[in-house]
Amino acid sequence: MKKVKWYKKPVLLIFLMCIWVFASVIAAQLIVGWLMVWLLGAETVQRPVWMAVYSALSYIVAMALIILVPPRIAKKWGVTRKGLGLNEMPTWTDIGLAPIAFIVSLMLAAGLVALFNLFPWFDADQTQELGFNAFVVGWDRIVAFITLVVVAPIAEEVIFRGWLYGKIREVLAEKMSEKASIAISVLVVSVLFGLVHLQWNVGVNVFALSVVLCGLREVTGTIYAGILTHMLKNGVAFYLLYVLGM
């Protein structure tokens, strides 16, 4: 029997991919944060508009690290438009699925939150630390909108439902049935997506969102519907936080 090389074992490959994504997200935040503090000073960076710029740049750097660096290391991690779910162009179906998926994700999130509320350590009302939780107006609000409603959904979908989900599905498809590979891929990607948000209540909500977005990737073959759904979710949250001030 031919021995499988250690770096070709599915479990190890998936583990390394997840570690790379997590490390890249954290590293991007540290790199961008350190450079901005060094160039602008700590007090300036803490202003809402600069915190928004910091968040946007962190997403872009993380996306670049995840997509551009791995192909230099392993051919197995190579990038294609189809692999990222960016093949073809957005369709009317993608647009139509977005509001439906948004409602489904809210229902799933509500169910999971109700379940987790049974545990005393779970705080469903904990505020998500975005770095600019103040009631922002004017230019600050415009930059925050671009960051949260445009840049973040695109970057996160390319990273998680694009590159990571596509790669895990590719690895598992060679070893098991399609249904099993989909289920495991959805679970792994969604758990990691929840973990990188570093808060239990936020993690549960985005886990539910990720499950639905992975489903959209399977149904449509692209991440366009997922990006639109993610934008819709963040747009609603932005309106409640920074327009109504809730």
Secondary structure, 3 states (H helix, E strand, C coil): CCCCCHHHCHHHHHHHHHHHHHHHHHHHHHHHHHHHHHHHCHHHHCCHHHHHHHHHHHHHHHHHHHHHCHHHHCHHHCCCHHHHCCCCCCCHHHHHHHHHHHHHHHHHHHHHHHHHCCCCCCCCCCCCCCCCCCCCCHHHHHHHHHHHHHHHHHHHHHHHHHHHHHHHHHHHHCCCCHHHHHHHHHHHHHHHHHHCCCCHHHHHHHHHHHHHHHHHHHHHCCCHHHHHHHHHHHHHHHHHHHHCCC
